[in-house]
Amino acid sequence: MNFRKKLQRNHLSQTIRHIKNCALFFVCGFDSMTAMKKRLAKISRKTNETKISVSLNLDGKGKSSVKTGIPFFDHMLTLFAKHATVDLKLVCKGDLEVDAHHTVEDCGIALGQAFATALGDKKGIRRYGAGFHPKNPFTGEAFVPMDECLARCVVDFGGRPHLVWRGLDKFSQKKISDAEKNQDVSSAFRFGLAREFFQGFANEARCNLHLELLYGDEPHHIVEALFKAFARAVDAARRHDPRIAGQLPSTKGKL
């Protein structure tokens, strides 16, 4: 009987040690995985025209704090963070006494640099911001309606910068009347400025970025639909794919 009790005690002690070791391994392993998954970037960019600081968390919850001196642009970047589900802090002091061009373009450049830094070696990411899955044919499709507008965005973080801008040529340098300026601030935010932002982002994030207005007329709706479609495409592309954990989504071996 005593021998049996001794065996039971030894077995219980071994079991407890095993549970403790497993718990320790799980916690340490989980912490390591968590640390590996933290994709953060801090960018400071200063020129004679703008001074910009960016803090980005690719695995955030859509929180943001944006101050560019252009309220409509702040709104666009805020909704981008929300719909891309990234945490973004961006402050820009630009030469707005000249115009908004330098501020908008340079914010695109700085945000693109932040994405390139946070994505790192890009191992395990989906890479493409649009694509089909046999069980869900709409996975990653970045079509966004905004009242009478419909915009589409597709992104590829493949290391090759290129911007495609379709369906917006008639709006890009649209002449703004005094009545429009007084009516709606977004009308003063020329579509050409939006294009400069996306061009700067594509160049620095080294991505293919295809933006298209399928149809629409109202300036505010068009720009907002573009930024929301951009956000949804980025959200799909920057996610990890558990099927290729630790692998590059490329046959070249480098992105």
Long-range contacts (C-beta under 8 A, 24 or more apart in sequence): 37-240, 39-118, 39-119, 39-120, 39-238, 40-118, 41-113, 41-114, 41-115, 41-117, 41-118, 42-114, 43-110, 43-113, 43-114, 43-117, 45-106, 45-109, 45-110, 45-113, 47-102, 47-106, 49-94, 49-95, 49-98, 49-102, 49-106, 50-92, 50-93, 50-94, 50-95, 50-102, 50-103, 50-106, 50-107, 51-92, 51-93, 51-94, 52-90, 52-91, 52-92, 52-93, 52-106, 52-107, 52-110, 53-89, 53-90, 53-91, 54-88, 54-89, 54-90, 54-110, 54-111, 54-113, 54-114, 55-87, 55-88, 55-89, 55-90, 55-114, 56-86, 56-87, 56-88, 56-89, 56-111, 56-114, 56-115, 56-117, 56-118, 57-86, 57-87, 57-88, 57-118, 58-86, 58-115, 58-118, 58-119, 58-238, 59-86, 60-85, 60-86, 60-87, 60-88, 61-85, 61-87, 62-86, 62-87, 63-87, 63-88, 64-88, 64-89, 64-90, 65-89, 65-90, 66-90, 66-91, 67-91, 67-92, 68-92, 68-94, 68-103, 68-104, 68-107, 69-93, 69-94, 69-96, 69-103, 70-96, 70-100, 70-103, 70-104, 70-189, 71-185, 72-185, 72-186, 72-188, 72-189, 72-223, 73-100, 73-103, 73-104, 73-107, 73-189, 76-223, 76-224, 76-227, 77-107, 77-111, 77-227, 79-224, 79-227, 79-228, 79-231, 80-227, 80-228, 80-230, 80-231, 80-234, 81-231, 82-231, 83-228, 83-231, 83-232, 83-235, 84-230, 84-231, 84-232, 84-234, 84-235, 84-238, 85-235, 86-234, 86-235, 86-238, 100-189, 100-193, 101-193, 101-196, 104-193, 104-194, 104-196, 104-197, 105-193, 105-196, 105-197, 105-199, 105-200, 106-200, 107-197, 107-200, 108-196, 108-197, 108-198, 108-199, 108-200, 108-201, 108-204, 109-200, 109-201, 109-203, 109-204, 110-204, 111-200, 111-201, 111-204, 111-205, 112-200, 112-201, 112-202, 112-203, 112-204, 112-205, 112-206, 112-207, 113-204, 113-205, 115-157, 115-201, 115-204, 115-205, 115-207, 115-234, 115-238, 116-204, 116-205, 116-206, 119-157, 119-205, 119-238, 121-248, 121-255, 122-157, 122-248, 122-249, 122-255, 123-245, 123-246, 123-247, 123-248, 124-240, 124-241, 124-242, 124-244, 124-245, 124-246, 124-247, 124-249, 125-157, 125-237, 125-238, 125-239, 125-240, 125-241, 125-249, 126-236, 126-237, 126-238, 126-239, 126-240, 126-241, 126-249, 127-156, 127-157, 127-158, 127-237, 127-249, 127-250, 127-255, 128-154, 128-155, 128-156, 128-236, 128-237, 128-249, 129-153, 129-154, 129-155, 129-156, 129-232, 129-233, 129-234, 129-235, 129-236, 129-237, 130-154, 130-155, 130-233, 130-236, 131-236, 139-236, 140-233, 140-236, 140-237, 142-229, 142-230, 142-232, 142-233, 142-236, 143-214, 143-229, 144-225, 144-228, 144-229, 144-232, 145-225, 146-216, 146-221, 146-222, 146-224, 146-225, 146-228, 147-218, 147-221, 148-215, 148-216, 148-217, 148-218, 148-221, 149-213, 149-215, 149-216, 149-217, 149-218, 149-221, 149-222, 149-225, 150-213, 150-214, 150-215, 150-216, 150-225, 151-211, 151-212, 151-213, 151-214, 151-216, 151-222, 151-225, 151-226, 151-228, 151-229, 152-210, 152-211, 152-212, 152-214, 152-229, 153-209, 153-210, 153-211, 153-212, 153-226, 153-229, 153-230, 153-232, 153-233, 154-208, 154-209, 154-210, 154-233, 155-207, 155-208, 155-209, 155-210, 155-230, 155-233, 155-234, 155-237, 156-207, 156-208, 156-237, 157-205, 157-206, 157-207, 157-237, 157-238, 157-255, 158-206, 158-207, 158-208, 158-250, 158-255, 159-206, 159-207, 159-254, 159-255, 160-206, 160-207, 160-208, 161-202, 161-203, 161-204, 161-205, 161-206, 161-207, 161-208, 162-202, 162-208, 162-209, 163-195, 163-198, 163-199, 163-202, 163-209, 163-210, 163-211, 164-208, 164-209, 164-210, 164-211, 164-212, 165-195, 165-198, 165-211, 165-212, 166-210, 166-211, 166-212, 166-213, 167-212, 167-213, 167-214, 167-215, 168-195, 168-211, 168-212, 168-213, 168-222, 171-213, 171-219, 171-222, 174-219, 180-219, 184-219, 184-220, 186-219, 186-220, 186-223, 187-219, 187-220, 189-219, 189-223, 191-219, 191-222, 191-223, 194-223, 194-226, 194-227, 198-226, 198-230
